[in-house]
């Protein structure tokens, strides 16, 4: 498996009134082509900041050190103009809340078309054809008609499918999915997970899947990175992390997952 993304000793620092604070501290991992790496941890653990650093989307004033290489090319320190050319083209990101990520004043079709034309050029007619094909690929019903609908006219699961279509319309090599199923019910969540895994297999892209839910990670990832308070506490194959966790925090996360073989009891605690 060839390495697509290599992150080495990544540190992200924010300035504060009390001095600089490291929100990501020396994180290292790799993502191969046709592989899913899961990043898991509680809120505030640094998962999203790590992904934003990879995409070059950190807030103004944030500092970075270490190395982020996409297909061997260093990303840290590149001008924003060059990173904008990569985002949406060679690497894309799906965010947690699709409604806030979609512009309510434009149809979903127009937003995907603009993304495609920004990186691939071509006529609006050609972009519309590609957009309808992308919506069909992610399983949106009646895409030729619904391409002209606005974001508020779709359900939460449908909006997430639209965001996936937008992220994949240019055929990226790397996809980062930042908690894309958090706001969805379990049935729709399972559908989105199967969709992402199937699209990853079809295209051969590498994927980083970020979540606080180890149960989700167990169904989709080949390797797992566990983060806590900005630090990397465990990293290994999914089989290794789930079967023989080394860090106490990982063990605690695993113990919090309900198991189907847990013993049940009919005992009633006296009032």
Secondary structure as UniProt FT lines:
FT   STRAND          3..14
FT   TURN            17..18
FT   STRAND          21..32
FT   TURN            33..34
FT   STRAND          36..40
FT   TURN            43..44
FT   HELIX           47..55
FT   TURN            60..61
FT   STRAND          63..70
FT   TURN            71..72
FT   STRAND          73..74
FT   TURN            76..77
FT   HELIX           80..86
FT   TURN            88..90
FT   STRAND          91..94
FT   HELIX           98..101
FT   TURN            104..105
FT   HELIX           108..120
FT   HELIX           124..137
FT   TURN            138..139
FT   TURN            141..142
FT   HELIX           143..146
FT   TURN            147..148
FT   HELIX           151..153
FT   HELIX           156..168
FT   TURN            169..170
FT   STRAND          174..178
FT   TURN            180..183
FT   HELIX           186..203
FT   STRAND          206..211
FT   HELIX           214..220
FT   STRAND          223..228
FT   TURN            229..230
FT   STRAND          231..237
FT   HELIX           238..243
FT   HELIX           248..255
FT   TURN            260..261
//
